[in-house]
């Protein structure tokens, strides 16, 4: 199929491959489990192990009660949902079997189906078939995995929005505009001797400029999209024994990090996911930032600095009960080295600060004072952490967000090729060279929706799916 042809897959183009089967629900004890079967003659295959109504004569989107058997022995009583092609998730003939939950019982039902002739599904194979059969574009298929793996409310909302196809529609609109422009430019090449102008320069300049602006608008959402999808990388920094591990445990509501009065207990970075008001925070407890002769602790300090470098938000903890702190120099270092980093100064152990007799010049003024043990100002700290993230971003998951680094990379390359075409147009370069850049931009945009794919790309995307989806 030519790159200049908008790819569509009609229902008549859907093909059914060999039947595959897998457990679609998580392993473990539960009320019910679902085994999914999809492919050529999936209903006929399932009838080999089913005792009940003749499912081959039943219409699509119906549910039937019966028994799964093997060697004339009943395994379980089940409810069977039928989906006839092409009106199914994969576009193929599909059977979904709801049986009693439990690791052993579910496996016995699956084994009966596999013994009847189905093949065990690979990770993501059902969704890959949905993509290949035109039921989803590639960005929607990726959104399925993102929705399954979402770790916060906003991540789920963003995935749901992409699953509805909004990103795909934007990209397809971009591609169609480039296709139309390229067709006009290449048509001119066929009539070059007649000196016929099909594509006016001013119109092309506006088209390319609008495309670049549109791509820029999408790219501008990536940092917000990354935070929604992967969480706010939040690092607890500060001197040893400043209360970093205690505060992390307080926010988590459980003991995630080891707490000790001995300075230097935390030797490595410790990550923990924490969700607040729909937003995911990846909390990182670090070793103290100080000079040390202990080789292991020194490596922990090095990793602490690396974590700060990669953080979206840094909480620098200063111990209000310690008279000999010298945090001001460390805070200056952070502000000088990472001037754009979101930084909050948190005074810890506020319940003990009356014991402090110190030189105020050696301390930094905290943005908030907290006591992890007494719970003082913890709720206010949570609100301030979210506000610090939202200060430069509008976390609105109802709008279009680019959340995938793969999509970002393709958009950046598409923009580069479109900009190159625009520059060439201004320089008076001939249409055949313009066409090369435009086709390259088409290729990059097609990589997002799957109109251009490679086997390696599909393997990379679908390998991160769970089996059964």
Secondary structure, DSSP 4 states (H G I P E B T S, - for coil): --TTS-----GGG----S-EEEE-S-SSS-SEEEEEEESTTHHHHHHTTEEES-GGGSPSSEEEEEEEEETTEEEEEEEEEEE-TTSSSSSS-EEEEEEE-SHHHHHHHHHHHHHTTPEEPPTTHHHHHHHHTTSS-HHHHHHHHHHHH--SHHHHHHHHHHHTTHHHHHHHHHHHHHHHHHHHHHHHHHTGGGT--SS-HHHHHHHHHHHHHHHHHHHTTHHHHHHHHH-EEEEEEESTTSSHHHHHHHHHTS--S---SSTT---S-EEEEEEETTEEEEEEE----S--S-HHHHHHHHHHHHHHHH-SEEEEEEETT-TT--HHHHHHHHHHH-TTSEEEEEEE-GGGGGG----GGGS---SEE-BTTTTBTHHHHHHHHHHHHHTT----TTS-----HHHHHHHHHHHHHHHHHHHHHHTT--HHHHHHHHHHHHHHHHHHHTSS--HHHHHHHHTTSPTT-
